[in-house]
Amino acid sequence: MTAILLAKLVLAPALVVGSTLAGRRWGAAIAGVLVSLPIVAGPILLFSWLDHGDRFAAEAASASLRGIAVLGGFALLFSVLCAYLPWPVVLGVTWAACLTGGVLMGQVHVGPVGGLLLALSVDAVCWYILSRRRADAPVAVQPRWWDLPSRAVATGLLVVTLTTAASALGPEMTGVLAPFPIATSVVAAFALAQAGPATAVATLAGVLRGLPGFAIFCFVVALLVERLGGPAAFAAGTAAALATAFLLRPRVRGTITSAAPSGSATPSRS
């Protein structure tokens, strides 16, 4: 149990930090694609398998596909609201919408195939709507020293809270809430607070581009975990997610440079 708790506190925050660093080098869209991979939901499902077994993990992974549909809606709603509201308000409204959507999706019982079709359909619609909206070019700013530690701490606290509640929630709600925008919220909120709406929207466009890989991961785990066991199922799901993300990746046009000199104040919408 100590090893599992340490993994919860280290793995997901480390992956969020890695996504952030990649975004600084190659652009906000790349950060969005990376953070949409199962870097938080994957460990949650893995810990659920370790704690509760194959059946629990299979049901939770299948339910996660419905949660991915909610995550697509979060990305679109955040993108629309961030042009008009400060980041704390945007985060509060979108989290409330996600929790409501998660509860509603918890009442929808479909298998892995139906869940995959639902996730991909909602993601495609949200991507189409967001791509039709006019957006300014994203900007980069010089991050403060506390930026990466703050992202790591925020992610770790949220992951521990959700995974600790897994036993009380059961497999259905654990799965539906596993894709809750923990890492996405951290990355999008920091982007909005520090660099403004254009960078936040570019990040969330990358999230929508990467969600099919997330859905494929959950689909593969749901199908294989009872047949092949946890290690093989999670390895196959991870490989499928990475392959999908690679195929759908945005074009990289070189290193992103900072728009603000070192030591200058970072923009804030709070």
N, C-alpha and C positions, 0 to 999 in steps of 0.2 A: 504493500500500500504506500510505503514511503517513496518507492521508486516511481510509482504511478503519479503521485502528487508532484514530485519533482519534474516529471515529464510535462505535466499540465502547466507548471509554472515557467518552463523553459522553452518548450518546443514551439508553441504557437506564437509567443512574443518574438522569438528569434526569427521565425519566418516572416512576420510582419515587418520587422526591421530590415530583413533582406529584400523584401518587396519595395520598401521605401527607398533603399539605396539604389536598387535597379531603376526605380522611377526617376531618381535624380540624374542618373547617367543617360537613360534612354527615353525618358519622357513619361508624362502622367498616364498615358494609355497603357504602357507596359506595366506600370505599377498596378493599374486596375486589373489587367489580365492575371497577373501573378496573385493578387490578393483574392481573386475570385476562385482560385483553385482551392481544393478542400484542405486548406492549411489550418483551419479551426474545426470545421465539421468533421474532417478526417480523424483527428485525435479524439474528438468527442465520441465518434462511432467506435473507434478502436478501444477506448477505455470502457465503453459500454459492452463491447464484446468480452474484454478481459474480466469485467465485473459480473456480467449476467449471461454470457454464453452466446451460442450461434443463433438461436431463434430470436432472441432479443435484438441482436445486431441486424439480422435480416429484416425484421419488421421496422426497426428504426431507420435503416438505410432506405427502404421503400418509402417510408413516410417523409424522409428528407427530400425526396423529389418534389413533393407538394410544397415543402418549405422553400425550395429553390424558386418556384413560381412566385412566392411572396417576396423573395430577395430581388427578383427582377422588377417587381413593382416598387420596391424600396428605391432601387437605383433611379428609376424614372421619376418618382415623386421627389426625391432629394434634388435631382437635377433641375426640376421645375421651380421648386421653392427657394433654392439657394440664391437665385438672382434677386430675390425680394426680401429675404429675412436673414437675420444674423444666425450664425451656426448653432447656438444653443436651442433656438426655437425650431430650426429645421430638424435638428436631431431629435428633439422631443416629439414633434409631430410625426416624423417618419417612424420612430420607434413605436409610438402608439398605434400607428397604422399596421406595422409589422406584427405586433402582438395580437391585434384584432384579427388580422389575416391568418396568423398562425392558429388561433383558436378555431376559426371557421374551417381552415383546411384540416384541422384535426378531426372534424366531423365528416370529411369526405374520404370514403374508403375505396381506394382503387389499388390495383396491383402495381408491380414495378413497370410494366409496359404502359399502363394508363398514366402512371405518374411521370414517366419519361416524356410521353407525348404532351402532357400538361405543362411540364417545365419548359420544354423546348418551344412550345407554342407561345406561352406568355413571354418568354425571353425574346422571341422573334418580333412579337408585336411591340414590346417596349423598345427594342433596338430600332425598329423602323420609326417609331414616333420620335425618339431622341435624335436620330440621324436627320430628321426633317427640320429640326429646330436650328435656327441660326445661332452660331456660337463664336465668340472671340477666340483668338489663339491663346493657349495656356501660357502662363509665365512661370518662371522659377525664381525662388528667393533664397537668400543665404540663410540656412537654418540656424537656430540658436543651439547652444550646447545641450539644452535640456530636451530637445525635440525627440531624439531616438529613445532616451530613457522613459520619457512620458508615454510614448506609444507602447513601449514594452510593458510598462506597469498597467496601463489601461487595458490592454489585451489580456494580460495574465489574470487580472481581477475578474473580468467578464467570463473568461473560459472556466475558471475555477467555480464561479457561481453557478453556471449552467450545468457543468458536469456533476457537481455535488448534488444538484437537484434531480439527477436522472432517475434515481431509485423511486422517488415520489411521483415523478411524472409518468413513468411507464414508457414502453417502447414507442407508442404512437406519438405522444407529445414530445418525447426526447428527440425523435427523428424530425418532426415538423419544425422544432425550434433549433435543431442543430445548425441549419444554415442561417440562423438569425444573424443579421449583419454586424458581427463583432469586429472582425478585422476591417471589413468594408467601412463601417462607421468611423473607426479610428483614422483610417487613411483619408476618407472623404472629408471628415470634419477638420482635420489638420490642414488639408489642402485648401478648404474654404477659408479657414481662419487666417492662414498665412499668405496665400497667393490669390484668393478671390474666386468668384464663381466659375470663370473659364477653366481654371485648373481642376476644380472639383468636378465639373461636367466632363472634362476629358478623362479624368480618372474613372468616373462611373460609366462612361462609354466603353472603356476598357473592361470594366467589370462585366457588362452585358456581353461583350465579345467573348469573355472567358467562361461564362456560366455553362455553356454546353459541355465543357470539359468536366465541370463540377457534377453535372447531371449524369454524365457517363460513368464517373467514379461511383456514385451512389447506386446506379443501376447495376453495375458489375458486382459490387459488394452484395447487394440484395439478392442477386441470382446465385452467387457462388459460395457465400460464406457457409451455408449449411452443406453444400456438396463437397467443397474442397478444404474447408477449414479457414480460420481467420487469416493466417499468414499469406496463404496463396490468394485468397480473395482480395485482401487489401493491396497486395503487390500487383495483382492484375488490374485492379481499379486505378491505382496510382499510375501505372504505365499507360492505361487507356486515357486517363485525364491529361497526362503530359503530352501524349500524341495529339489529342484533340486541340489542346491549347497551342501547340506548335503549328498545326495546320491553319488555325484561325487567328494567329498572332497579327497585330498591326505592323505596318512597315516601320522600321527604325531608320531614322535619318541622321544619326550621329549623336554625339554627346550633347546633353542639355547644359547650358551654362547658366549661372545665377544672374538674376536681373538686379539684385541689390548687392551693394558692396558689403564685405565682411564687417560685422559690428553694427550695421544699420538696423533700424527697427523693422520688424516684419509687419506687413499689413494685417489688420484684424478687422473682422466684421462683427465682433461681439460688442 
